């Protein structure tokens, strides 16, 4: 947060401006400093790419690739009818388009059945047997497909309905033994087993809904992120957005985002204590960030930053050493007053008053029409007061300007590094900044308020593992 410190210290050195623009793009304190335009809506659209191979491996592992009749390789007998079968499947091939998931695989099977002539439930004749895939015959093939329709509910829950959507025999196998079609019996058994796969998928989705992380998310009351010792970033979404998802090459692809307003407060006394989690809506927009940040910083907090930066440190001027003992800051009649108490070679205080101006086109912030007033009990200092005051004004005039564009260009790399965050184990965010501009700035009675516009992009990548289903943030 070095850039933030630089910006705030520099800002205090030359005061603050307003969001009321003139044709020359220069902003000054408005006639009614308590007035400030509504914070514009920000839009975030974040593409997400997650490797879901570990999750797919779980589905693969928990579904046996082979299933057989109960007494395989022996026959299951039912009065005068007996049968046996063995079915083996290929690995699952998973894909998804617009929230519709397809799980495709091929099955290979062999079946055999026998029937005997019975009287009063007792076998009185030999078994008559038919089979497919035995005695050197190739196993019979059948293509199958499980489909799952996923819906993301406005309440931030996931709903799925999974079912057998296709069963297409490649190799015909029709076995009729004494007027009994055993093929249909085997196909019914295969369908029953595949429905078990479908239930496994729906259970996985249900587990995601019950994940402690998502439970905490749904109960969340406020998004407040502490930024070192500088304050709190508060995000207030009006709408959460979610695009249809796709699955390609073991990767889950989708976009998430929100529209809302963003604030930065110097302390917890100013930001709202709670808000209702917005409903989820569907959308499909280009990725990117087009955001406004409304910063409200109490003067007491700003003075603390100044003291931490320049207070109680020796400064040498013409061989004479001074120490800044105290700093005071306030807004006064469309101007800004900065009072600095010092000691050392001479004791006294200097008060600098000036009018802030913000050039929104050139992104330059400066303090104009400055005056300095030196006060001291030291006689020599009083005699030289007028010369010292003019010297201070001249020196401060040369320093009292922030080239915001240059500052942000210098700090762009460090800002982008802070956008690299581990959001969840194995899942990371990365981003880049296209531009940062200060578009509004005013001084109010008790605090500074400025508005920053940011354009850029952010992406989320990583691996979605089974462990995340039970991860507790």
For each residue, the residues with C-beta under 8 A, 3 or more apart:
1: 4 5 227 228 230 418
2: 5 6 411 414
3: 6 7 407 408 410 411 414 415
4: 1 7 8 227 230
5: 1 2 8 9 230 305 309
6: 2 3 9 10 407 411
7: 3 4 10 11 402 404 407
8: 4 5 11 12 230 297 302 305
9: 5 6 12 13 305 306 309 310
10: 6 7 13 14 365 402 407
11: 7 8 14 15 16 302 365 402 448 450
12: 8 9 15 302 303 305 306 329 338
13: 9 10 338 367 396 399 400
14: 10 11 354 356 365 366 367 400 401 402
15: 11 12 335 336 338 354 355 356 367 443
16: 11 29 331 336 356 441 442 443 448 449 450
17: 27 28 29 356 357 358 365 440 441 442 443 450
18: 27 28 29 30 33 358 440 441 442 443
19: 27 36 37 439 440 441 442 451
20: 27 28 30
21: 25 26 27 360
22: 25 26 27
23:
24: 359
25: 21 22 359 360 361 362
26: 21 22 357 358 359 360
27: 17 18 19 20 21 22 357 358 359 360 440 441
28: 17 18 20 334 355 356 357 358
29: 16 17 18 33 331 334 335 355 356 442 443
30: 18 20 33 35 442
31:
32: 35
33: 18 29 30 331 334 442 443 444 445
34: 444 445
35: 30 32
36: 19 440 442 449
37: 19 440
38:
39: 261 262 263 292 294 451
40: 261 292
41: 238 259 260 261 292
42: 259 260 261 262 289 290 291 292 293
43: 257 258 259 285 289 290 291
44: 257 258 259 289 291 458
45: 241 255 256 257 285 286 287 288 289
46: 255 256 257 287 429 458 459 460
47: 253 254 255 287 459 460
48: 252 253 254 255 256 459 460 461
49: 251 252 253 459 460 461
50: 251 252 427 460 461 462 463 464
51: 54 250 251 252 462 463 464
52: 55 56 247 250 251 252 463 464
53: 56 57 250 463
54: 51 57 58 463 464 465 466
55: 52 58 59 204 464 465 466
56: 52 53 59 60 92 94 250
57: 53 54 60 61
58: 54 55 61 62 204 466
59: 55 56 62 63 92 200 201 204
60: 56 57 63 91 92
61: 57 58
62: 58 59 200
63: 59 60 92 196 197 200
64: 67
65: 88 89 90 91
66: 86 87 88 89
67: 64 87 193
68: 72 84 85 86 87
69: 72 75 76 83 84 85 86 189
70: 76
71: 74 75 76 84
72: 68 69 84 85 86
73: 84 86
74: 71 84
75: 69 71 82 83 84 112 114
76: 69 70 71 82 83 84
77: 81 82
78: 81 82
79: 118 121
80: 115 116 117 118 121 123
81: 77 78 113 114 115 180
82: 75 76 77 78 113 114 115 127
83: 69 75 76 111 112 113 114 182 185 186
84: 68 69 71 72 73 74 75 76 111 112 113
85: 68 69 72 109 110 111 112 186 189
86: 66 68 69 72 73 109 110
87: 66 67 68 107 108 109 190 193
88: 65 66 107 108 109 139
89: 65 66 105 106 107 108 144
90: 65 105 106 107
91: 60 65 105
92: 56 59 60 63 103 104 105
93: 103 104 105
94: 56 101 102 103 247 250
95: 101 102 104 247 248
96: 99 100 101 102 150 245 246 247 252
97: 100 246
98: 244 246
99: 96 149 150 151 152 244 245
100: 96 97 147 148 149 150
101: 94 95 96 147 148 149 150 162 201 247
102: 94 95 96 145 146 147 165
103: 92 93 94 145 146 147 148 197 201
104: 92 93 95 143 144 145 146
105: 89 90 91 92 93 144
106: 89 90 141 142 143 144 170
107: 87 88 89 90 141 142 143 144 190
108: 87 88 89 133 139 140 141 142
109: 85 86 87 88 132 133 139 140 142 186 190
110: 85 86 131 132 133 134 137 139 140
111: 83 84 85 131 132 133 140 173 175 182 183 186
112: 75 83 84 85 129 130 131 132 134
113: 81 82 83 84 129 130 131 175 177 180 182 185
114: 75 81 82 83 127 128 129 130 177
115: 80 81 82 127 128 177 178 180
116: 80 123 124 125 126 127 128
117: 80 123 124 125 178
118: 79 80 121 122 123 124 125
119: 122 124
120:
121: 79 80 118
122: 118 119
123: 80 116 117 118
124: 116 117 118 119
125: 116 117 118
126: 116
127: 82 114 115 116
128: 114 115 116 177 178
129: 112 113 114 177
130: 112 113 114 175 176 177 182
131: 110 111 112 113 134 135 137 175
132: 109 110 111 112 137 140 173 175 183
133: 108 109 110 111 137 138 139 140 173
134: 110 112 131 137
135: 131
136:
137: 110 131 132 133 134
138: 133 171
139: 88 108 109 110 133
140: 108 109 110 111 132 133 169 170 171 172 173
141: 106 107 108 169 170 171
142: 106 107 108 109 167 168 169 170 171 190
143: 104 106 107 166 167 168 170
144: 89 104 105 106 107 164 166 167 168 190 194
145: 102 103 104 164 165 166 167
146: 102 103 104 162 163 164 165 194 197 198 201
147: 100 101 102 103 162 163 164 165
148: 100 101 103 160 161 162 163 198 201 202
149: 99 100 101 160 161
150: 96 99 100 101 158 159 160 205 245
151: 99 158 159 160
152: 99 156 157 158 159 242 280 282
153: 156 157 158 159 280
154: 279 280 281
155: 218 279 280
156: 152 153 214 217 218 240 277 280
157: 152 153 209 218
158: 150 151 152 153 205 208 209
159: 150 151 152 153 205
160: 148 149 150 151 201 202 205
161: 148 149 202
162: 101 146 147 148 198 199 201 202
163: 146 147 148 195 198
164: 144 145 146 147 167 191 194 195 198
165: 102 145 146 147
166: 143 144 145
167: 142 143 144 145 164 187 190 191
168: 142 143 144
169: 140 141 142 172 173
170: 106 140 141 142 143
171: 138 140 141 142
172: 140 169
173: 111 132 133 140 169 183
174: 181 183
175: 111 113 130 131 132 181 182 183
176: 130 179 180 181 182
177: 113 114 115 128 129 130 180 182
178: 115 117 128
179: 176
180: 81 113 115 176 177
181: 174 175 176 184 185
182: 83 111 113 130 175 176 177 185 186
183: 111 132 173 174 175 186 187
184: 181 187 188
185: 83 113 181 182 188 189
186: 83 85 109 111 182 183 189 190
187: 167 183 184 190 191
188: 184 185 191 192
189: 69 85 185 186 192 193
190: 87 107 109 142 144 167 186 187 193 194
191: 164 167 187 188 194 195
192: 188 189 195 196
193: 67 87 189 190 196 197
194: 144 146 164 190 191 197 198
195: 163 164 191 192 198 199
196: 63 192 193 199 200
197: 63 103 146 193 194 200 201
198: 146 148 162 163 164 194 195 201 202
199: 162 195 196 202 203
200: 59 62 63 196 197 203 204
201: 59 101 103 146 148 160 162 197 198 204 205
202: 148 160 161 162 198 199 205 206
203: 199 200 206 207
204: 55 58 59 200 201 207 208
205: 150 158 159 160 201 202 208 209
206: 202 203 209 210
207: 203 204 210 211 469
208: 158 204 205 211 214 469
209: 157 158 205 206 214
210: 206 207 214 215
211: 207 208 214 215 468 469 470 471
212: 215 216 470 471 472 473
213: 216 217 424 468 471 472 473
214: 156 208 209 210 211 217 218
215: 210 211 212 218 219
216: 212 213 219 220 473
217: 156 213 214 220
218: 155 156 157 214 215 277
219: 215 216 277
220: 216 217 223 277
221: 273 274 275 277
222: 234 271 272 273 274 275
223: 220 234 235 236 237
224: 232 233 234 268 271
225: 232 233 234 235
226: 231 232 233
227: 1 4 230 231 232 233 264
228: 1
229:
230: 1 4 5 8 227 266 305
231: 226 227 264 265 266 267 297 301
232: 224 225 226 227 264 265 267 268 271
233: 224 225 226 227 262 263 264 293
234: 222 223 224 225 262 263 264 265 271 272
235: 223 225 258 260 262
236: 223 260 261 262 263 272 275
237: 223 240 258 259 260 278
238: 41 258 259 260 261 278
239: 258 259 260 278 279 281
240: 156 237 256 257 258 278 279 280 281
241: 45 255 256 257 258 259 280 281 282 283 285
242: 152 254 255 256 280 281 282 283
243: 254 255 256 282 283 284 285
244: 98 99 254 282 284
245: 96 99 150 252 253 254
246: 96 97 98 252 253 254
247: 52 94 95 96 101 250 251 252 253
248: 95 251 253
249:
250: 51 52 53 56 94 247
251: 49 50 51 52 247 248
252: 48 49 50 51 52 96 245 246 247 464
253: 47 48 49 245 246 247 248
254: 47 48 242 243 244 245 246
255: 45 46 47 48 241 242 243 284 285 287
256: 45 46 48 240 241 242 243
257: 43 44 45 46 240 241 283 285
258: 43 44 235 237 238 239 240 241 278
259: 41 42 43 44 237 238 239 241
260: 41 42 235 236 237 238 239 278
261: 39 40 41 42 236 238 292 294
262: 39 42 233 234 235 236 291 292 293 294
263: 39 233 234 236 271 293 294 295 296
264: 227 231 232 233 234 293 294 295 296 297
265: 231 232 234 268 270 271 296 297
266: 230 231 270 296 297 298 301 302 447
267: 231 232 270 298 301
268: 224 232 265 271
269:
270: 265 266 267 296 298
271: 222 224 232 234 263 265 268
272: 222 234 236 275
273: 221 222
274: 221 222
275: 221 222 236 272
276:
277: 156 218 219 220 221
278: 237 238 239 240 258 260
279: 154 155 239 240
280: 152 153 154 155 156 240 241 242
281: 154 239 240 241 242
282: 152 241 242 243 244
283: 241 242 243 257
284: 243 244 255
285: 43 45 241 243 255 257
286: 45
287: 45 46 47 255 457 459
288: 45 455 456 457
289: 42 43 44 45 431 454 455 456 457 458
290: 42 43 455
291: 42 43 44 262 453 454 455
292: 39 40 41 42 261 262 439 451 452 453 454
293: 42 233 262 263 264 451 452 454
294: 39 261 262 263 264 449 450 451
295: 263 264 448 449 450 451 452
296: 263 264 265 266 270 447 448 449
297: 8 231 264 265 266 301 302 447 448 449
298: 266 267 270 301 302 446 447
299: 302 303 329 330 331 446 447 448
300: 303 304
301: 231 266 267 297 298 304 305
302: 8 11 12 266 297 298 299 305 306 329 448
303: 12 299 300 306 307 327 328 329
304: 300 301 307 308
305: 5 8 9 12 230 301 302 308 309
306: 9 12 302 303 309 310 311 327 329
307: 303 304 310 311 312 326 327
308: 304 305 311
309: 5 9 305 306
310: 9 306 307 313 324 327
311: 306 307 308 324 325 326 327
312: 307 323 324 325
313: 310 323 324
314: 321 322 323 344
315: 321 322 323 324
316: 319 320 321 322
317: 320 322
318:
319: 316
320: 316 317 344 345 346
321: 314 315 316 344 345
322: 314 315 316 317 342 343 344 345 346
323: 312 313 314 315 342 343 344
324: 310 311 312 313 315 327 340 341 342
325: 311 312 341 342 343
326: 307 311 339 340 341
327: 303 306 307 310 311 324 338 339 340 341
328: 303 337 338 339
329: 12 299 302 303 306 336 337 338 339
330: 299 336 337
331: 16 29 33 299 335 336 337 443 444 445
332: 335 336 337 353
333:
334: 28 29 33 355
335: 15 29 331 332 353 354 355
336: 15 16 329 330 331 332 353 354 355 356 367 443
337: 328 329 330 331 332 351 352 353
338: 12 13 15 327 328 329 351 352 353
339: 326 327 328 329 349 350 351 352
340: 324 326 327 349 350 351 352
341: 324 325 326 327 348 349
342: 322 323 324 325 346 347 348 349 350
343: 322 323 325 347
344: 314 320 321 322 323 347
345: 320 321 322
346: 320 322 342 376 378 380 381
347: 342 343 344 376 377 378
348: 341 342 374 375 376 377 378 381
349: 339 340 341 342 374 375 376
350: 339 340 342 372 373 374 375 389 392
351: 337 338 339 340 372 373 375
352: 337 338 339 340 370 371 372 392 393 396
353: 332 335 336 337 338 370 371 372 373
354: 14 15 335 336 367 368 369 370 371 400
355: 15 28 29 334 335 336 367 368 369
356: 14 15 16 17 28 29 336 365 366 367 368 441 443
357: 17 26 27 28 365 366 367 368
358: 17 18 26 27 28 364 365 438 440 441
359: 24 25 26 27 362 363 364 365 366
360: 21 25 26 27 363 437 438 439
361: 25
362: 25 359 405
363: 359 360 403 404 405 437 438
364: 358 359 401 402 403 404 405
365: 10 11 14 17 356 357 358 359 401 402 404 438 441
366: 14 356 357 359 400 401 402
367: 13 14 15 336 354 355 356 357 370 396 397 400 401
368: 354 355 356 357
369: 354 355
370: 352 353 354 367 393 396 397 400
371: 352 353 354 389 393
372: 350 351 352 353 388 389 390 392 393 396
373: 350 351 353 389
374: 348 349 350 381 385 388 389 392
375: 348 349 350 351
376: 346 347 348 349 381 382 385
377: 347 348
378: 346 347 348 381 382
379: 382 383
380: 346 383 384
381: 346 348 374 376 378 384 385 388
382: 376 378 379 385
383: 379 380
384: 380 381 387 388
385: 374 376 381 382 388 389
386: 389 390
387: 384 390 391
388: 372 374 381 384 385 391 392
389: 350 371 372 373 374 385 386 392 393
390: 372 386 387 393 394
391: 387 388 394 395
392: 350 352 372 374 388 389 395 396
393: 352 370 371 372 389 390 396 397
394: 390 391 397 398
395: 391 392 398 399
396: 13 352 367 370 372 392 393 399 400
397: 367 370 393 394 400
398: 394 395
399: 13 395 396
400: 13 14 354 366 367 370 396 397
401: 14 364 365 366 367
402: 7 10 11 14 364 365 366 407
403: 363 364 406 407
404: 7 363 364 365 407 408 436 437 438
405: 362 363 364 408 409
406: 403 409 410
407: 3 6 7 10 402 403 404 410 411
408: 3 404 405 411 412 415 433 435 436
409: 405 406 412
410: 3 406 407
411: 2 3 6 407 408 414 415
412: 408 409 415 416 433
413: 416 417
414: 2 3 411 417 418
415: 3 408 411 412 418 419 433 436
416: 412 413 419 420 431 432 433
417: 413 414 420
418: 1 414 415 421
419: 415 416 429 430 431 432 458
420: 416 417 428 429 430 431
421: 418 428 429
422: 425 426 427 428
423: 427 428 429 460
424: 213 427 462 468 471 473
425: 422 465 467 468 471
426: 422 462 463 464 465 468
427: 50 422 423 424 460 461 462 463 464 468
428: 420 421 422 423 460 461 462
429: 46 419 420 421 423 458 459 460
430: 419 420 458 459 461
431: 289 416 419 420 456 457 458 459
432: 416 419 456 457
433: 408 412 415 416 436 454 455 456
434: 455 456 457
435: 408 453 454 455 456
436: 404 408 415 433 452 453 454
437: 360 363 404 452 453 454
438: 358 360 363 365 404 441 450 451 452 453
439: 19 292 360 451 452 453
440: 17 18 19 27 36 37 358 450 451
441: 16 17 18 19 27 356 358 365 438 448 449 450 451
442: 16 17 18 19 29 30 33 36 448 449 450
443: 15 16 17 18 29 33 331 336 356 448 449
444: 33 34 331 447 448 449
445: 33 34 331
446: 298 299
447: 266 296 297 298 299 444
448: 11 16 295 296 297 299 302 441 442 443 444
449: 16 36 294 295 296 297 441 442 443 444
450: 11 16 17 294 295 438 440 441 442
451: 19 39 292 293 294 295 438 439 440 441
452: 292 293 295 436 437 438 439
453: 291 292 435 436 437 438 439
454: 289 291 292 293 433 435 436 437
455: 288 289 290 291 433 434 435
456: 288 289 431 432 433 434 435
457: 287 288 289 431 432 434
458: 44 46 289 419 429 430 431
459: 46 47 48 49 287 429 430 431
460: 46 47 48 49 50 423 427 428 429
461: 48 49 50 427 428 430
462: 50 51 424 426 427 428
463: 50 51 52 53 54 426 427
464: 50 51 52 54 55 252 426 427 468
465: 54 55 425 426 468
466: 54 55 58 469
467: 425 470 471
468: 211 213 424 425 426 427 464 465 471
469: 207 208 211 466
470: 211 212 467
471: 211 212 213 424 425 467 468
472: 212 213
473: 212 213 216 424
